[in-house]
């Protein structure tokens, strides 16, 4: 943990290099098979590096994470090719924009790089222009400091090996960032969630921005029971919410809950850094901690409680004993008290219509999420999600291109037998030209878009392409639900 917070303090988590005089070639390359189709690879022993996840799928290799040092990724890529006996890299997924997770992108320039929509801008701030100059200067200063620390450390001590590897990594970092480095940006971006269908494997990508950066995502591979979480919170520490941060706990918990509460088995959680872990049970307890806090504090806030009363609502010992042996302080800050204050700040701003409260932008984002969930639920056959965005009453109305009219929620639910059949498979969907209009009252919205809904029935295409989709939503209990929708095809005349 000392090393973790040291690196956090400097905002730097190093990877393994391979070029020049004293290079990362001196550091061992490690691989670990999680299954026949899942490989984890990293370099080094004492200094933390990145755990790269590789997936061998029917439609190509998918890689999650890269390193600060591209030569480390060259070695890792070769190891992946050897272990899987193939070279067809299809996707690289960046879990967030930090340089220690994205500099190696250029090693996979032949693949399609996928990330949250905020990642390119974050990368530009760190890896181009003045931002890159500052990174290089920071590394130079850190190198000088770590060289001195290595000299002072007892030979063969833990600190000696830590700083020895750190010096090697920093030297190679400086060489590579100034010789042939090309920032390589993601080409496919998403906002709230995204599904990658790899034939025999499904990758569910969920935004949890604000847990570490604005572009954090969770990657869930249900067929392997694998979760990759980038740099959220490791096993050793209570989750920490930054006061005044841009995090949206409603969205974080909604997306996190799609993994934790789905009933699907989670076998392994991959924390991105090689010297830290996040156990499956801790991953679930972190979710329960934040959800309990958010729901419970929200309830007493609505009842008019004070902040001091809020601080007495939950205690680690009584309500979250799982975390009593975790790190509960960062320097002099009590993490749990900080979280109560951060959540209370959000709730107060929401109630007053402040900068974190309800806004037109929030409504538009939630409306778009409901629209997308109306189609996106089918990939994992998440009927709970579908029914949460459809009006559960007799007034619901749906019109199909063949003029079939579905009247009422109970009639709508009769299609569950069809959608739930193993013969039906949702492949992908795309929404284009989405136009949303919000009523002056703020509780009704209507939309228009073009939809491609690509599916299979008994292995044969069953698609709606270039479909005109219009609908009306109503805000009920803080949620936007579709009360009416109409699908149609353009005339071919």
Steps between C-alpha positions, in 0.01 A plus 500: 500500500790739572613463141144543367449835668853611414423450132157656534663800661724548198213419261721237341477126461786365291517229236787283374722614210736314275750719312838670550784447751333401825160388377187310582653191342645446845148465640321167467188461291221315682189334358211332677228295335161558659341259252560370148370834369629749759862604554643761737849636431729747680867584545720552805492377859553782751360803314132501415420472130179440306315169492403471134200275432481312168192313379505243221157521335335363190531841331853591600718585798382771739751678726404701808759757622839606371812636670692826523790332320420379152792254503330322790192462283711371211622220728152436634349496153753240388419290807128522423561390142709206617258386772193523277680395179332779304560865407158638409459786749148640469455748787703684762300642790626793709347504849584873538724768350802509733838481327601184685207322335507652150858569381523142377199547272725539196611136535141406414445761229380221269206428735191711569549692824190544718453734797266740677428818304708714741822301445639674186488843662662367817775335296566821309550685829769257612661373181515795260648851498569663833342209684759258362784745579381514863484120518859471380622761748315323780660168410847660495451637850361172627789307345755714687312447828468124456867462408589659833252280685647188340850600614380545859298178517653193663628255235249229418229673706145545373558873450821434307324273249203737476715800412735293282211397277354850520822654372513256210141578411544877522813497283324304232192721530708807422668331202173378351297817551767696313569246226223379273208552737165548323189559712241259364140593581193279528282496189180355648352697789195449720320690773301285744549141382602288202488133399771331293377172352797272440299197392578261784567778750317820595673809636274734695652847547349723770592859588583566867659841452624675812617193688852591383470720189214637294535214252514193724329186375427147620544218248298184575543174309217278631609186312827507695370658820768768450482866605769758411473825697809705418590719799189509715568407865732213599426240763692674776309829522143621555349658184571873490274767345663832420313803635377720220583228248306454177391147589139398441427235763163420343672399177793331674271284714265426211784372282688330783174334602461352153805291580456434872122451508457313173525157661789407273811351654809716552814287529776760478537877521807641329643809669727665245814527714712194554580555868136542606193283494126531529316191616158406367332538839663838562386617156142412597531650849631827355185521292277420799679757714445785255144396413402475867655841568342665195152361562506544879642850505267601220201390707594694814596803290147508361374486858697815589789349698817698568854403399584414860200266511613351169842420645332296773283305254764245396818377666759258369485283814121468507394520135808402296710267719650342186720810467605541864847358431552699180683828479249758627720810489705673233752715681278681754173455311238254628379346175153403625429847645628651177260283300204607714592865446555450125165326457323759716651775287355337189161452659489861619595631156241275338229621734584864439530464125872573534779394266463132590122502521236428237559688177386488142830329418432231762151441360625470144768253609247289691253511211766383256598223743139378517473506120818298458406256776173431317710323235826427684339272762466224240872423477498343846122436510477731801121515535533687829670782312242496219205518737662788688488724190152399372187646660350220711135591438205447269568823307829380351484488120740353242455492121711272281594547130242236401231710673481260793388698805590399855267653757590491867794371702352153555460452126857623450632242749357213295795542260737386777467140382629599156783728618606256770521207258851362438414525130506881528836678520556875509818580307532878513308822455572853383299818554557792263369854469342490846291812566346547846255778591409577861163653587480835680360320803816287510321169559425392141739450206474372145769376264584393146793293372612243245553153643698200379402203718710202389389158629489130419221244520615138480828622356338702221492883474195662660572870461327835505727730297456873432192489720324823589438499873293761681375499856373686803645475852363615834694571819362284780654484844823650370526243215431555131280225353367450149122529484463476123725403208459449126734314262470535121697439181547758227302439184699341215289669233 
